[in-house]
Amino acid sequence: MDSFNCGIIASASPSSTVTGRSATVTRLAASGAGGPFNDYDYPAMIGEAFAANPKFRLMVGTGIYDLTTTVGPARYLAAQGYFPKDQVSQKTYEGGHMAYTNEPALKAFTSDVRAFVTPR
C-alpha cells in the first residue's frame, strides 16, 4: 500500500523560502502589502510539503459564513500558490467556523475527507 500523502501543516520557519518543482515559493507577506498571510506564511509551509513529497495533496475546507478563516484567503492561497493545481482541492460548506455543527455540512465534510484520504 502506498504511504499516506496528505496532511496538515501547523508551523514553519518565518524565514522560509522553498524551491519547488518549477517555481520558488516565497513569502507573500514580504512585499509589505498586507493580507491574509502576514501572521503565518502558509504558501511557504505548504510549498515545503509539496517539495518534500511530490505526491502530497492538499484539501482546504472552509465554512462559507466563517469570519475567522474566510473563504477568500483560502481561494487566494490556491490561486497564488505555486502548487500543482491537480493536487489541491477546495471545498466550502454551509456554516461558519465550525461548519461541521450543521448536520448537512458535517455529512458533506465527512464524505469529502473520506474521499480525500482514500488512496487513488
Sequence and secondary structure as in RCSB ss.txt:
>XXXX:A:sequence
MDSFNCGIIASASPSSTVTGRSATVTRLAASGAGGPFNDYDYPAMIGEAFAANPKFRLMVGTGIYDLTTTVGPAR
YLAAQGYFPKDQVSQKTYEGGHMAYTNEPALKAFTSDVRAFVTPR
>XXXX:A:secstr
     B       TT  EE SSSEE  GGGGS  STTSSS HHHHHHHHHHH TT BEEEEEETT SSS HHHHH
HHHHHS S GGGEEEEEESSSTTGGGSHHHHHHHHHHHHHHHS  
